[in-house]
Amino acid sequence: MATHSDQPCRSEVDLLLLRNGSMWERLPMEATTRNGAYAEATRMNIHDLVRELNENVGATVVQTMAGVKDRTSPYKWAQPDGPTPRGDVEARLRLGYRVWRTLEQAEGKHTALAWLMGANPRLEENLPALYVQQMRTREVIGAAEAFVDDTYAA
């Protein structure tokens, strides 16, 4: 069986079998996981997405990523019949979810939160949550993926 990575997969669970012509290939699930985080963040109902973020990173982090002053907004947005965030705020929330989910799937809930709220050498020692707020998508996604892949050394 062919492998698309020089690094061994962490476990059999980390493998995905894909059909390639007449042979099966084993691929690390990491790329599939990241694409899944993107698809999930894009397709998910915004109220469900905010509720999930509130439960996992807290409303204060959600407020920070969204870039809003009202501390009650994350709670309101999480209600099924609550208000829908403005378009720019929704885009930040979806990016924040994507970043959080990428980290959470690979590293766990607590590490993902610590990463979002910690000074990051790849982001000029700034908080990744602020990069989400500023919609600096390429930088924050790149930093998250580098952390997961362990490809960046400060």
CORMO-V557740 format. One record per pair of residues at least 12 apart in sequence whose ideal C-beta (glycine too) atoms are under 7 Angstrom apart, sorted by the first residue. I is the first residue (numbers start at 1). J is the second residue. D is the distance in whole Angstrom. If there is no record, write none. Layout:
I|J|D / I|J|D
//
This chain:
1|24|6 / 1|25|7 / 1|26|5 / 2|25|5 / 3|26|6 / 4|27|5 / 4|28|7 / 5|28|5 / 9|28|5 / 14|28|6 / 14|29|5 / 15|29|6 / 16|29|5 / 16|32|5 / 30|106|7 / 30|148|7 / 33|105|5 / 33|106|7 / 34|102|6 / 34|145|7 / 37|98|5 / 37|101|4 / 37|102|5 / 37|105|7 / 38|98|6 / 40|101|6 / 41|94|5 / 41|97|5 / 41|98|4 / 41|101|7 / 42|94|7 / 46|77|7 / 46|84|6 / 46|85|7 / 46|90|6 / 46|93|7 / 47|77|6 / 47|78|6 / 47|79|7 / 47|80|5 / 47|82|6 / 49|93|6 / 49|94|7 / 49|97|5 / 50|62|6 / 50|74|6 / 50|77|4 / 50|78|5 / 50|93|6 / 51|78|4 / 53|96|7 / 53|97|6 / 53|100|7 / 54|74|5 / 54|78|5 / 56|100|7 / 56|104|7 / 56|109|6 / 57|100|6 / 57|113|5 / 57|116|6 / 59|74|4 / 59|75|6 / 61|116|6 / 61|117|6 / 61|129|6 / 62|74|4 / 64|129|5 / 64|133|6 / 65|92|6 / 65|93|7 / 65|96|4 / 65|129|5 / 65|132|4 / 65|133|6 / 66|85|7 / 66|89|5 / 66|92|5 / 66|93|6 / 67|89|7 / 67|92|6 / 67|133|4 / 68|89|6 / 91|135|7 / 92|132|6 / 92|133|6 / 92|135|6 / 95|132|5 / 95|135|7 / 95|137|6 / 96|132|4 / 99|128|7 / 99|132|6 / 99|140|6 / 99|141|7 / 99|144|5 / 100|112|5 / 100|116|6 / 102|144|5 / 102|145|7 / 102|148|6 / 103|115|5 / 103|144|6 / 103|147|7 / 103|148|7 / 106|148|4 / 107|148|7 / 115|128|6 / 115|147|6 / 116|128|5 / 116|129|5 / 117|129|6 / 120|143|6 / 121|154|3 / 122|143|4 / 122|146|6 / 122|152|5 / 123|139|6 / 123|140|7 / 123|143|5 / 128|140|5 / 128|143|6
//
